[in-house]
């Protein structure tokens, strides 16, 4: 008789929830499946998958087979207990896990390599991108070489502008191709930074700095740059008037003589000693067309007194001596006491005059100025008194600026002559002859 309680206890699950182990000798009435039967079943499944009609045929043949009953006694069957599968060891599990991981890493590396090769194939530069980049670089190099060689006139032509537009259009068109986009972007950047307009502008700036306009101007501009006269003053029709004015040598002699006479007269009246503040200098006069004229500009020396003059009587004596010498040198000279309120006129800005001279009272004015206009030049005598009661901070700042940037002393008696333009005596005939080549200027 079977004791059910003991059987239940025998087949109870383990404490950790795993299924119970089979009893010794195996389960009762358990079937044993041989390896051959498993192989036959697998083969049949494969045939069924490949030929759907096979199962039906085998079923039909089985039905047609006659059923036989066992007339002879069968031998007793012995039920063998199923072999128990030994659990896999931990070392074998770890080995299989590492092998699987290595396979996964190898597969991932192969996939990454294939993807990188595919991207490289897609990004491989095309002949279009390389051609556009080469054209842009060569064109930019030619522009720079032309500018440095002094042949910048070609940069101003319409042909150069058309070529530049063609290069820009080619770079923009190449941007539409993904494989040519990188080189097209570089070509576009080169064209934007080094092109006809930027290089032409740099060439113009260099020409203006060096005053060498050869190669960057038209032939008409280069012709005008050699104009021997002064723009707005000289013309071919009146070129002979150069003989009516003093030559450069005569202008220098007259200004130096007048300056000497005025200094000597003032010294004789007041005892002032003169100091040369700025030496005389000569420079070429620009013609107004980008070149130099045949005129020379002479800037006479600037002379100043060795001390400041603050007494009104002494200021008056200096101004009278100056006027006396100028009138003797040129009776037709126009002389004006510019700080005198009677000379201001009805239309003068009185606020400006008050700031410029220090009011309308000569006795308290901080600046006196007597100007004379002779035939060929102008002359000025200025007396600045920073100790006058009308001298304020604005005047001090202004005189400091004049001293630093104009070249005049801050205060005292200042004697100067305006620059004089004249053609040298030996070049007058050449001046008249060359002027005839410019009838339109």
C-alpha positions in Angstrom: 0.0 0.0 0.0 1.3 3.5 -0.9 1.7 5.9 1.9 0.7 9.2 0.3 2.2 11.4 3.0 5.7 9.9 2.6 5.4 10.3 -1.3 4.5 13.9 -0.9 7.4 14.5 1.3 9.6 12.6 -1.2 8.6 14.9 -4.1 8.5 18.2 -2.2 10.6 21.2 -3.7 13.9 22.2 -2.3 14.1 25.1 0.1 15.6 27.5 -2.5 12.6 26.9 -4.9 14.4 24.6 -7.3 12.6 21.5 -8.6 13.3 18.4 -6.6 15.8 15.8 -7.7 14.5 12.6 -9.2 14.3 9.7 -6.7 16.9 6.9 -6.9 16.0 4.6 -9.8 14.0 7.4 -11.6 10.4 8.2 -11.7 7.9 5.3 -11.9 6.5 4.6 -15.4 9.0 7.0 -16.9 9.6 6.6 -20.7 13.1 6.3 -22.0 13.7 8.0 -25.4 16.7 6.7 -27.3 19.1 8.9 -29.2 18.1 7.2 -32.5 14.5 8.1 -31.9 15.4 11.8 -31.3 17.5 11.8 -34.5 14.6 10.2 -36.5 12.2 12.8 -35.1 14.5 15.7 -36.1 14.9 14.3 -39.6 11.1 14.0 -39.9 10.6 17.6 -38.8 13.1 18.7 -41.4 11.3 16.7 -44.1 8.0 18.1 -43.0 9.4 21.6 -43.2 10.8 21.0 -46.7 7.9 18.8 -48.1 4.5 19.6 -46.6 3.0 16.4 -48.2 5.3 14.1 -46.4 3.5 14.0 -43.1 0.2 13.2 -44.8 1.9 10.4 -46.7 3.4 8.9 -43.6 0.0 9.1 -41.9 -1.7 7.4 -44.7 0.9 4.6 -44.8 0.5 4.1 -41.1 -3.3 3.8 -41.4 -2.9 1.3 -44.2 -0.6 -0.9 -42.1 -2.6 -3.8 -40.6 -3.1 -3.7 -36.9 -1.6 -6.7 -35.2 -2.2 -7.9 -31.7 0.4 -9.5 -29.6 -0.3 -13.3 -29.6 2.9 -14.2 -28.0 3.9 -13.2 -24.6 6.2 -10.3 -24.6 9.4 -10.2 -22.7 9.4 -8.2 -19.6 10.6 -4.7 -20.1 13.1 -3.2 -17.8 12.8 0.5 -17.1 16.3 2.1 -16.7 16.6 5.2 -14.7 17.5 8.4 -16.9 21.0 9.6 -16.7 21.4 12.5 -14.4 23.0 15.6 -16.1 25.9 16.8 -14.1 25.8 20.6 -13.6 28.2 22.8 -15.7 31.2 24.0 -13.7 31.6 27.8 -13.0 35.0 27.9 -14.9 33.3 26.6 -18.1 30.5 29.2 -17.7 33.0 32.0 -17.4 35.0 30.8 -20.4 31.9 30.7 -22.6 30.9 34.2 -21.4 34.3 35.6 -22.3 34.2 33.9 -25.7 30.8 35.4 -26.4 32.0 38.9 -25.3 35.1 38.6 -27.6 32.8 37.7 -30.5 30.6 40.7 -29.8 33.6 43.0 -29.6 35.0 41.6 -32.8 31.7 42.0 -34.5 31.3 45.6 -33.3 34.9 46.4 -34.5 34.1 45.0 -37.9 30.9 47.0 -38.1 32.7 50.2 -37.1 35.5 49.6 -39.7 32.9 49.1 -42.4 31.0 52.2 -41.4 34.2 54.3 -41.4 35.1 53.0 -44.8 31.7 53.8 -46.1 31.9 57.4 -44.7 35.4 57.8 -46.2 34.1 56.7 -49.5 31.3 59.2 -49.3 33.6 62.0 -48.3 36.3 61.3 -50.8 37.0 64.6 -52.6 35.9 64.9 -56.2 37.7 66.4 -59.1 35.2 69.3 -59.1 36.1 70.4 -55.6 39.9 70.2 -56.2 39.6 72.1 -59.5 37.6 74.9 -57.9 40.0 75.2 -55.1 43.0 75.2 -57.4 41.5 77.9 -59.6 40.7 80.2 -56.6 44.2 79.9 -55.2 45.9 80.5 -58.6 43.7 83.5 -59.3 44.4 85.0 -55.9 48.1 84.5 -56.3 48.0 86.2 -59.7 46.2 89.2 -58.2 48.8 89.6 -55.4 51.7 89.3 -57.8 50.2 91.8 -60.2 49.7 94.3 -57.4 53.2 93.9 -56.0 54.7 94.2 -59.5 53.1 97.7 -59.9 50.7 96.7 -62.7 47.6 97.3 -60.7 45.9 99.0 -63.6 44.9 95.5 -64.9 42.9 94.9 -61.7 40.6 97.8 -62.6 39.6 96.3 -65.9 36.3 94.7 -66.7 38.0 91.5 -67.7 39.4 90.9 -64.3 36.1 91.6 -62.7 34.4 89.0 -65.0 37.0 86.4 -64.1 36.5 87.1 -60.4 32.8 86.6 -60.8 33.3 83.3 -62.6 35.5 82.0 -59.8 32.9 83.0 -57.2 30.1 81.3 -59.3 32.1 78.1 -59.6 32.7 78.0 -55.8 29.1 78.5 -55.1 28.0 75.8 -57.6 30.5 73.3 -56.1 28.9 73.8 -52.7 25.9 71.9 -53.9 27.9 68.7 -54.1 28.4 67.0 -50.7 31.8 65.5 -51.7 33.1 68.8 -53.1 31.6 71.0 -50.3 34.7 71.2 -48.2 37.1 72.3 -51.0 34.4 74.6 -52.4 34.1 76.4 -49.0 37.8 76.9 -48.8 37.8 78.3 -52.4 35.0 80.6 -51.5 36.9 81.9 -48.4 40.0 82.6 -50.5 37.9 84.4 -53.1 36.2 86.6 -50.5 39.5 87.6 -48.8 41.7 87.9 -51.9 39.8 89.3 -54.8 39.9 92.1 -57.4 38.3 94.6 -55.0 40.4 94.0 -51.9 43.7 93.7 -53.7 42.8 96.8 -55.8 42.1 98.8 -52.6 45.4 97.7 -51.0 47.2 98.8 -54.1 45.5 102.2 -54.0 46.5 102.7 -50.4 50.1 101.8 -51.2 50.1 104.2 -54.1 48.7 107.0 -52.0 51.3 106.3 -49.3 54.3 106.3 -51.7 52.7 108.8 -54.1 53.6 106.4 -56.9 50.5 105.9 -59.0 52.2 104.1 -61.8 50.2 100.9 -62.6 47.2 101.7 -60.5 45.7 104.6 -62.4 44.5 105.3 -66.0 46.7 106.8 -68.6 44.8 110.1 -68.3 45.5 110.1 -64.6 49.2 109.3 -65.0 49.4 112.1 -67.6 47.7 114.6 -65.2 50.1 113.5 -62.4 53.0 115.1 -64.4 51.2 118.5 -64.6 53.9 121.1 -63.9 51.5 123.7 -62.5 49.1 123.8 -59.5 45.5 122.7 -59.9 43.2 125.7 -59.9 46.0 128.3 -60.2 47.9 127.6 -63.5 46.7 126.9 -67.0 48.3 126.5 -70.4 46.7 129.8 -71.6 48.3 131.9 -68.8 51.6 130.0 -68.5 53.5 133.1 -69.4 52.3 134.8 -66.2 55.1 132.9 -64.4 57.5 135.7 -65.7 55.3 138.3 -63.9 56.0 136.9 -60.5 59.2 136.6 -58.6 61.3 133.5 -59.1 62.1 131.2 -56.3 65.5 132.9 -55.7 63.9 136.3 -55.8 61.2 135.3 -53.3 63.7 134.0 -50.9 65.8 137.1 -51.1 62.9 139.5 -50.6 61.4 137.7 -47.6 64.7 137.4 -45.9 65.5 141.0 -46.5 62.1 142.2 -45.2 62.3 140.0 -42.1 65.8 141.4 -41.3 64.7 145.0 -41.7 61.7 144.5 -39.4 63.8 142.8 -36.7 66.4 145.5 -36.8 63.8 148.3 -36.5 62.0 146.7 -33.6 65.3 146.1 -31.8 66.3 149.7 -32.3 63.0 150.9 -30.8 62.7 148.5 -27.9 66.0 146.6 -27.4 64.4 143.2 -28.1 66.8 140.5 -29.0 65.4 138.0 -31.6 65.8 134.2 -31.5 65.2 132.0 -34.5 62.4 129.7 -33.4 61.8 127.6 -36.5 64.4 127.4 -39.4 63.5 128.1 -43.0 62.7 125.1 -45.2 61.9 124.4 -48.8 59.6 121.7 -50.2 57.9 120.7 -53.5 54.4 121.9 -54.1 51.9 119.2 -55.1 50.1 119.8 -58.4 46.7 118.5 -57.2 46.6 115.5 -59.6 48.7 113.1 -57.6 52.1 114.4 -58.6 54.5 117.3 -57.9 54.5 120.6 -59.7 57.6 122.6 -60.7 56.8 125.1 -57.9 58.9 125.2 -54.8 57.4 126.3 -51.5 59.7 128.4 -49.3 58.8 128.7 -45.6 60.8 131.6 -44.0 62.2 131.3 -40.5 60.0 132.1 -37.5 61.5 134.6 -35.1 60.5 135.3 -31.5 61.6 137.9 -28.9 63.8 136.8 -26.1 61.2 138.0 -23.5 57.5 138.6 -23.0 56.0 142.0 -23.6 53.3 143.1 -21.2 53.4 146.9 -21.3 50.8 148.5 -23.6 53.2 151.3 -24.7 55.9 148.8 -25.7 53.3 146.8 -27.6 52.3 149.9 -29.5 55.9 150.8 -30.3 56.6 147.4 -31.7 53.5 147.5 -33.9 54.3 151.0 -35.2 57.9 150.0 -36.1 56.6 146.9 -38.0 54.1 149.0 -40.0 56.7 151.6 -40.8 59.1 149.0 -42.3 56.4 147.2 -44.3 55.1 150.4 -45.9 58.7 151.4 -46.8 59.3 148.0 -48.5 56.0 147.9 -50.4 53.9 151.1 -50.4 51.0 149.2 -51.9 50.9 146.7 -49.1 47.6 146.3 -47.2 48.1 146.5 -43.4 45.4 145.6 -40.8 45.5 145.8 -37.0 43.2 142.8 -36.6 42.7 143.2 -32.8 41.5 146.7 -33.2 37.6 146.8 -32.8 37.5 149.4 -35.5 38.8 146.9 -38.0 36.2 144.2 -37.2 33.5 145.6 -39.4 29.8 145.5 -39.1 29.4 141.8 -40.0 32.0 140.4 -37.6 31.1 137.9 -35.0 31.7 139.9 -31.8 31.7 136.8 -29.6 34.4 135.3 -31.6 36.5 138.5 -31.7 36.2 138.8 -27.9 37.4 135.2 -27.4 40.2 135.6 -30.1 41.7 138.9 -28.8 40.4 139.2 -25.3 37.6 141.8 -25.5 37.3 145.1 -27.2 39.7 147.1 -24.9 43.1 147.1 -26.4 44.7 147.9 -23.1 43.4 144.6 -21.6 43.6 142.3 -24.7 45.8 139.3 -24.4 46.6 139.1 -28.1 47.6 141.7 -30.6 48.1 141.0 -34.3 49.2 143.2 -37.2 48.9 141.6 -40.7 50.4 142.8 -43.9 49.6 141.5 -47.4 52.3 142.4 -50.0 52.4 141.6 -53.7 53.7 138.1 -53.4 53.4 137.0 -49.7 51.9 137.9 -46.4 53.5 138.8 -43.1 52.3 138.8 -39.6 53.4 140.3 -36.2 51.7 138.8 -33.2 52.1 139.7 -29.5 50.7 137.2 -27.0 50.5 138.3 -23.3 49.4 135.5 -21.0 49.6 137.8 -18.0 46.8 140.0 -19.3 43.6 140.0 -17.2 41.6 138.6 -20.0 43.8 135.5 -20.4 41.8 132.4 -19.3 42.2 128.7 -19.2 40.9 128.3 -22.8 43.6 130.6 -24.0 46.3 128.7 -22.1 45.1 125.4 -23.6 45.0 126.9 -27.1 48.5 128.3 -26.9 49.8 125.0 -25.6 48.2 123.3 -28.6 49.7 125.9 -31.0 53.1 125.4 -29.5 52.9 121.6 -29.8 51.3 121.2 -33.3 51.8 124.5 -35.2 55.3 125.3 -34.1 54.8 128.7 -32.6 55.9 129.8 -29.1 53.4 130.0 -26.3 53.8 133.7 -25.7 55.9 136.7 -26.6 56.5 138.6 -29.9 56.2 136.3 -32.9 57.3 137.4 -36.4 56.5 135.2 -39.4 56.0 135.2 -43.1 53.5 133.0 -45.0 55.0 130.3 -47.3 55.8 131.5 -50.8 55.4 129.4 -54.0 57.6 130.2 -56.9 59.3 128.5 -59.9 63.1 128.5 -60.0 64.6 131.0 -62.5 66.3 128.2 -64.5 63.1 126.3 -65.0 60.7 129.0 -66.1 61.1 128.4 -69.8 60.6 124.6 -69.3 57.6 125.4 -67.2 55.9 127.4 -70.0 56.8 124.7 -72.6 55.4 121.8 -70.5 52.2 123.6 -69.7 51.3 123.6 -73.4 50.9 119.8 -73.1 47.9 120.2 -70.8 45.4 122.4 -72.6 42.5 120.8 -70.7 43.9 121.3 -67.2 
